[in-house]
Amino acid sequence: MIIATSGHIDHGKTVLVKALTGVDTDRLPEEKKRGISIDLGYAYSPLDGEEVLGFVDVPGHERFVRNMLAGVTGIDYALLVVAADDGPMPQTEEHLAILDLLGLTKGAIALTKIDRVDPDRVAEVGELMELLLDSTALEGAPIFPVSGVTGDGVPALRAHLQTVAREFANDEAGGQFRLAIDRRFTVPGAGLVVTGTVFSGRVAVDDRLIVSPSGLAARVRGIHAQNQESGFGQVGQRCALNIAGPDLSKDHVHRGDWIVAAPVHAPTKRLDARIRLLRSEPRPLKHWTPVHLHLGAVDVSARVAVLGDRQIAPGESALVQLVLDQPIGALRDDRLILRDQSATRTMAGGRVLDPFAPARGRARPERLENIAAMEIDDPADSLGRLLDLSPNGVDLSRFTVTRNLGPDEAAVLFDHVPMARVGRAGEETGIAPPRWGALAEEALAALARFHEKSPDRFGPAENALRLSFEKPPPPVLFGELIAALATEGRLVSANKQLRLPGHQAVMADKDKQLWARVEPALVAGGLQPPAVHDLAADLGVAPDPLFGFLRRAAAQGLVVHIGKNRFLPPAAVRELGEIAESLALTAEDGMITAAAFRGESGIGRNLAIEILEHFDQAGLTRRIGDARRILKTAEEIFGGPV
């Protein structure tokens, strides 16, 4: 468990932490000289067994609120320190407001310096604090009178913290690993070390991580969790990670960066969030107000785009989009604080709802409905509502990242929520079953209309059918729909053309006569039938009319147009596709080259290149440099044997 102190300057936070742990957290020479905390300090206290309490001692001076904020985000427990002689002071109230805006519901109040006042004063300040806590997230928090000098009350506070910590020890380390970096330094003989609070997940030695937002790769060489050498670290701990990477150095890592598991490295410059403006603010927060955004350990300039009304009244909450000057790491439910442009006043705070907010249409009614769905805390209910609102489906990979779900968590959730899941693993889209069914019926109806209008053609190209929809679905989604309908036998897909199973293109009598001569000549050519001008010479016909006829035959699915002037029988194209598949299966890297394809197929160089380019367009292959990778089977693309 991680505990953060907070409170006004010189109210005894550092002395109290030393009384609880034996550690003086003021480490900087300037702190020692001036007797005040300037930056974050850290201390640890072992519990019975293997658990360790971690303390973050934050500065209390108003000039160092930025440093204070880097220390309190992501903590488990707040210890608000108030001197019994002074009572609540300005930074007491600001720090309490920050804890409230961060939604910290678990905490306690330490009334320090009780050795300087009489019991009546202690009781009076205790009552003042109860009033101050009223209607905040820490309402009802226990109050402990203590003296860091004499030790009075310290054992009771320590026992309370240990009891609470044992409850936290049972929490599971769910989600992908994320650590908010608040310090980085080099250790002679070891190299680069980053420290911070673990927000989620678990890390082990030799894990491969990403420094975000820079994207630099890092390997974990060693771990100190709660100030003890360990083989792993997890949520609820402060960790120091000794990391190494080809491009890593102290200059490449900064306070405010994250070190995360690769799946949740997703830098963003736009966040949709719900924020609450402090009741003490002198005026409403207007649209496009410049602010300082604090999230994790980062402090970044941003603008507040108010969604809906153009301003937020003091004490009110509203949906906003935060437009940042530079990318940061953020996920749903990350807590944030907004301070004014000069960074002298805390104004508002809240939580992230969508870390991947769109730049356009951010305040449209349909977008606001989506944000409301994202605000639902239960992942299953939230996903179900998003499915209802999303005619083109929900990107399940993005939903997983946004919510920081681990692989097992995501698998259980997606199996539980009724939806059609389409796409490759890791790139799936979820569709509400009624919407999926409606898309299928619309596609089949559009195909039937095409056949009625053009009975002499095989059918439309896939994209032409998609564009015939009143509201065309995205190409990837439509491709998955067509593949599913083909698998179910509800349509036939061949060479990127579609038809209903019972449809046969009707050829004009004149064309039938010519086809009776053309087909045997093409089949006789095997995998390399003659080009149009050679075929025309063989048949004793003019090239131009023959070319027009072959294009009509291609529209009927009788031939496949390859390159500029060659037409192949579908069976030949499918056989060439199977040759490409076979080559990829036997290649060590799974790639095929034009030379290998030409050699295996026995066709000419120019035709081999034209065939491979056709495969790229059809979706059988993808060109990568001078080679190609197989994406689907030849049967999936060109259909099975007739």
Secondary structure, 3 states (H helix, E strand, C coil): CEEEEECCCCCCHHHHHHHHHCCCCCCCHHHHHHCCCCCCEEEEEECCCCCEEEEEECCCCHHHHHHHHHHHCCCCEEEEEEECCCCCCHHHHHHHHHHHHCCCCCEEEEEECHHHCCHHHHHHHHHHHHHHHCCCCCCCCCEEECCCCCCCCHHHHHHHHHHHHHHHCCCCCCCCCEEEEEEEEEECCCEEEEEEEEEECEEECCCEEEEECCCEEEEEEEEEECCEEECEEECCCEEEEEEECCCCCHHHCCCCCEEECHHHCCCEEEEEEEEEECCCCCCCEECCEEEEEEECCEEEEEEEEECCCCEECCCCEEEEEEEEEEEECCCCCCEEEEEECCCCCEEEEEEEEECCCCCCCCCCHHHHHHHHHHHCCCHHHHHHHHHHHCCCCEEHHHHHHHCCCCHHHHHHHHHHCCCEEECCCCCCEEECHHHHHHHHHHHHHHHHHHHHHCCCCCCCEHHHHHHCCCCCCCHHHHHHHHHHHHHCCCCEEECCEEECCCCCCCCCHHHHHHHHHHHHHHHHCCCCCCCHHHHHHHHCCCHHHHHHHHHHHHHCCCCEEECCCEEECHHHHHHHHHHHHHHHHHCCCCEEEHHHHHHHHCCCHHHHHHHHHHHHHHCCEEEECCEEEECCCHHHHHCCCC
